[in-house]
């Protein structure tokens, strides 16, 4: 996009030539991206908006840390 917050991410395992082709394609078609609901008239905003139903009286609870098996821990460490 034209502004600094209008970005998209590409995978890290792409070949440089493949990445170049994708970036060029995205730049050529930048006008197809909708950065705001106003950019896609005719589609109800309720369909494209994600809302969480939270009770204002609920207390936040931290999720318990999960223990990983040896194989998974090694994979996470490598990653």
N, C-alpha and C positions, 0 to 999 in steps of 0.2 A: 504494500500500500504506500500511499504518499506520506503517511505520518509514521513516527517511530514505533508506535504501539501496534501498528498493523503488520504483524509478522506471522509467519507460519514456520513449522519445524520440519526438517527432513531427517531421515534415518542416518545414523552414523556409519553404517556399513555400506554406503554407496561408493561405487567407483567414481573417481573424479569426473570422467566423461559423462557418466550417467547423471551425476549431480548437476553438471552444467546444463544438460538437456532439460532437466526438470525445472531448474531456476529460470531458464529462458522461456519455457512454456508458461510458467506461472506469471512471469513479467508480461508476456504477450497477452495473457488473458486476465490481467489484474482487474479489469472492469467487470468481470463476472462474479467477483467476491462481494458479499454483502457484509459490511462491518457493523451495521446497525439495523434494527428491524425496519426502519424507514426505507432501507435499501431493497426490500423485498415486498413491495406492495401486493395486496391481495391475499397474503398469508396471515391468518390470525396470530397475533402476538402470543396468545395463550398456548399455541402449539409449539412455538420455538423458545419459550421461556421456561427455565428450570426453577422450580420453587421448592423449598424444604418446609414442611409443616412442623414447626417447633413450638412447643408450649413455652410461654414466657415464665412459667413457674418451675420448669424442669431445671435441675442442677446439672452442670456439665460433669461427665464421668470419663476418666481416662481409661482407654482400652488397655487391658493387660498385655504385656509384651509376650509375643509367642516365641517359643523355643524352636529352633530349626534343627533338623537332623544333620548329621555330618555331611552328607552329600550336598544338601541345600546350602549349608553354611559355607562350604568350599566354593560353590558356584557364586554365591553372593560376594564372597571375598575377592574372587577373580574378577567379577564384574566391576 
